Amino acid sequence: MGMIASMNPTPLPLDPCNSLRLTAEQMAQFHDQGYVIVKGLVRPEAIAAFRDETLEIVRARNLDKAYLGQSWEYLANGMIDRWLHGGNLKALVESILEGPASLYLPFTAVKGPQQGRFTFHQDNQYTACRGPARHIGLNVWTALVPMSVANGCLQIVPESHLAGTRVSTASADCPGHKMVTEEPSSWIDCIMEAGDAVIFDRLNVHGSGENRTDAPRIAYAVQWHRHDTEAFIDGSWDLLSRRPAYPLAQRPVAALTTEKQRGE
């Protein structure tokens, strides 16, 4: 399978991520509430190719109609490869985490038409991580179509990162995934335009609503961690920078496969 982005006749940027930094006010919100919405993180001319490549990846696994189509595979020299390794996204992440950072897990986040909610959870409930910094890691969740309550936008629980890792259980609504045992009573609906992103702490409680429309809700998520973050893997703690939890997700592939994968 060839590079999906090459089908677009319009010249595309080598780095689809705009060179942005959070304002002092945005940084304060991220520290205090555990999330911030960044407008226009994706360059406008790159949005269509980014969206189409993301959708093609989940279609290769027949996941475009699932409640959450997740895959960490991405094509060499494609738009996602440029998004992850172009430099601007990592620079933004490192400015927020206040130190060197590494790619942890990138994945498609596509909710099919008329699919149900994704239960509230924390990323840290999948692989336990710890570190000396106030933010051990974060997720850059990017909208590739407009996000609304109607199509199941991301839902964030402000300040939920301050309580640490919460008790979790298997999700009854989302097989193979986790959920917090205490459901939140309130949250923020992340209404966004295509190209916007919500950046949230690894300990933030989040989920998504139902997609009540006849079109897929298309997004792409990238988890990052600080260089001094440790993870509990195979019964012991080790630096993620030395022992990545998802080594296959660190590099692109020449062609997509149908191998089963798990996102966080």
C-alpha positions in Angstrom: 0.0 0.0 0.0 1.4 3.4 -1.0 1.6 6.6 0.9 -2.0 7.9 1.3 -1.0 11.5 1.5 0.6 11.4 -1.9 -2.8 11.1 -3.6 -3.5 14.7 -2.7 -2.3 16.9 -5.6 -1.8 20.0 -3.4 1.7 20.4 -2.0 1.7 19.5 1.6 3.9 20.8 4.4 6.8 18.7 5.7 5.5 19.4 9.2 1.7 19.6 9.5 1.9 21.0 13.0 2.0 24.7 13.5 4.9 26.1 15.6 2.9 27.1 18.6 3.5 27.6 22.4 0.9 27.9 25.2 0.4 31.3 26.6 1.0 31.9 30.3 -2.8 31.7 30.8 -3.0 28.4 28.9 -0.1 27.0 30.9 -1.8 27.9 34.1 -5.0 26.2 33.0 -3.1 23.0 32.1 -1.4 22.9 35.5 -4.6 23.7 37.4 -7.3 21.9 35.4 -5.3 19.3 33.6 -6.3 20.2 30.1 -6.2 23.0 27.5 -7.7 23.4 24.1 -5.3 24.7 21.4 -6.9 26.3 18.3 -5.4 25.6 14.9 -2.6 23.2 15.9 -2.8 21.5 12.4 -1.9 23.6 9.4 -5.1 24.2 7.4 -3.6 22.8 4.2 -2.8 19.5 5.9 -6.1 18.7 7.6 -7.7 16.9 4.7 -4.8 14.5 4.1 -4.4 13.9 7.9 -8.1 13.1 8.1 -8.1 10.8 5.1 -5.0 8.9 6.2 -6.5 8.4 9.7 -9.7 7.0 8.2 -7.9 4.8 5.8 -6.0 3.2 8.6 -9.1 2.2 10.5 -10.8 1.0 7.4 -7.9 -1.3 6.7 -9.0 -3.1 10.0 -12.8 -2.7 9.4 -12.9 -0.4 12.4 -14.4 2.7 10.8 -17.8 1.8 12.2 -16.6 0.8 15.7 -17.3 2.7 19.0 -13.5 3.5 18.9 -11.3 2.5 15.9 -7.7 2.5 17.3 -4.5 1.6 15.5 -1.0 2.8 16.2 0.3 1.9 12.7 1.1 4.8 10.4 2.7 4.9 7.0 6.3 6.0 6.4 6.4 9.5 4.9 2.7 9.9 5.3 1.0 12.8 7.1 0.9 11.1 10.4 4.6 10.3 10.2 5.2 14.0 9.6 2.9 14.9 12.5 4.8 12.7 14.9 8.3 13.4 13.8 8.3 16.8 12.1 9.6 18.5 15.3 6.9 21.2 16.0 4.6 18.9 18.0 7.4 17.5 20.1 8.7 21.0 20.8 5.3 22.1 22.0 5.0 19.0 24.2 8.4 19.6 25.8 7.5 23.2 26.6 4.4 22.0 28.4 6.1 19.1 30.3 9.1 21.4 31.1 11.7 18.9 29.9 12.8 16.4 27.2 9.9 14.2 26.1 9.5 11.0 24.1 6.7 9.5 22.0 4.7 7.0 24.0 1.7 5.9 22.0 0.1 7.4 18.9 -3.3 6.1 17.7 -6.3 6.7 15.6 -9.4 7.8 17.5 -12.4 7.2 15.2 -15.9 6.8 16.5 -18.2 5.3 13.9 -21.7 6.6 12.9 -24.4 6.0 15.6 -21.9 4.5 18.0 -22.1 4.7 21.8 -20.1 6.5 24.4 -16.6 5.7 25.6 -16.6 5.4 29.3 -14.6 7.7 31.6 -11.1 6.6 32.4 -7.5 7.7 32.9 -4.6 6.8 30.5 -2.6 5.8 33.6 -5.0 3.0 34.4 -3.7 1.0 31.5 0.1 1.3 32.1 1.0 2.7 35.5 3.5 5.5 35.2 5.3 7.7 37.7 7.9 10.4 37.9 9.3 13.3 39.8 7.7 16.0 37.7 4.2 17.5 38.2 3.2 16.2 34.8 4.6 12.8 33.9 2.9 12.7 30.5 0.2 14.1 28.3 -2.1 13.3 25.4 -2.5 15.5 22.3 -6.0 14.7 21.0 -6.5 16.3 17.6 -9.8 16.9 15.9 -9.8 16.2 12.2 -13.5 17.0 11.7 -15.6 19.4 13.7 -16.3 18.0 17.2 -19.7 18.5 18.8 -21.9 16.9 21.4 -23.8 15.4 18.6 -20.9 13.4 17.2 -19.4 12.3 20.5 -16.7 14.9 21.3 -14.1 14.2 24.0 -15.3 14.9 27.5 -12.8 16.2 30.1 -13.2 16.3 33.9 -11.3 19.4 35.1 -8.9 19.1 38.0 -9.3 15.3 38.0 -5.5 14.8 37.5 -4.8 16.3 40.9 -6.2 13.1 42.7 -3.6 10.7 41.2 -4.5 7.4 39.6 -8.0 6.3 40.5 -9.5 2.9 41.1 -10.6 1.3 37.8 -12.5 -1.7 36.5 -13.3 -3.3 33.2 -15.6 -1.2 31.1 -19.0 -2.9 30.5 -19.8 -0.6 27.5 -16.3 -0.7 25.9 -14.9 -4.3 25.9 -11.2 -4.5 26.4 -11.0 -1.1 28.0 -11.0 0.5 31.5 -13.3 2.8 33.4 -13.2 4.7 36.7 -15.3 3.0 39.4 -16.8 6.4 40.4 -18.5 8.0 37.4 -18.1 11.8 37.3 -21.2 13.9 37.6 -20.0 16.8 35.5 -17.5 17.4 32.7 -16.4 19.7 29.9 -17.5 18.9 26.3 -14.5 19.7 24.1 -16.2 21.5 21.2 -13.6 22.0 18.5 -13.1 22.7 14.8 -11.0 20.5 12.5 -7.3 21.2 13.3 -7.9 22.1 16.9 -6.5 19.9 19.7 -7.2 19.3 23.4 -4.1 18.5 25.4 -4.6 16.8 28.7 -2.6 15.3 31.5 -2.1 11.5 31.6 -4.0 11.4 34.9 -7.0 13.4 33.6 -10.3 11.6 33.7 -11.8 11.7 30.2 -14.3 9.9 27.9 -16.5 10.7 25.0 -20.2 10.8 24.2 -22.4 9.0 21.6 -22.0 9.7 18.0 -25.6 10.4 17.0 -24.7 11.4 13.4 -24.3 9.3 10.2 -20.7 10.3 9.7 -17.6 9.1 11.6 -16.0 11.3 14.2 -12.4 11.4 13.2 -9.5 12.3 15.6 -5.9 11.4 16.2 -4.3 11.0 19.7 -0.7 11.1 20.6 0.6 10.2 24.1 4.0 11.6 25.2 6.0 11.1 28.4 8.8 13.0 30.1 12.3 11.6 29.9 12.3 10.8 33.6 9.0 8.9 33.7 9.0 5.3 34.8 6.4 2.6 33.9 5.5 -0.6 35.7 6.0 -3.3 33.0 6.3 -7.0 33.5 6.4 -6.7 37.3 9.0 -4.0 37.7 9.6 -0.2 37.3 11.8 1.0 34.5 12.4 4.2 32.6 10.2 4.5 29.6 12.9 6.2 27.7 15.0 3.0 28.1 12.2 0.5 27.8 9.3 1.8 25.7 5.9 0.2 26.5 4.9 0.2 22.8 8.2 -0.1 20.8 6.4 -0.9 17.5 4.5 2.4 17.7 7.8 4.4 17.7 8.4 4.1 14.0 6.3 4.0 10.8 5.5 1.0 8.6 5.9 0.4 4.9 2.3 -1.1 4.6 -0.7 -1.5 6.9 -1.5 -4.8 8.5 -4.5 -6.4 10.1 -2.6 -7.1 13.4 -4.8 -6.6 16.5 -3.6 -3.7 18.6 -4.6 -2.1 21.9 -4.7 1.7 22.5 -4.9 3.5 25.8 
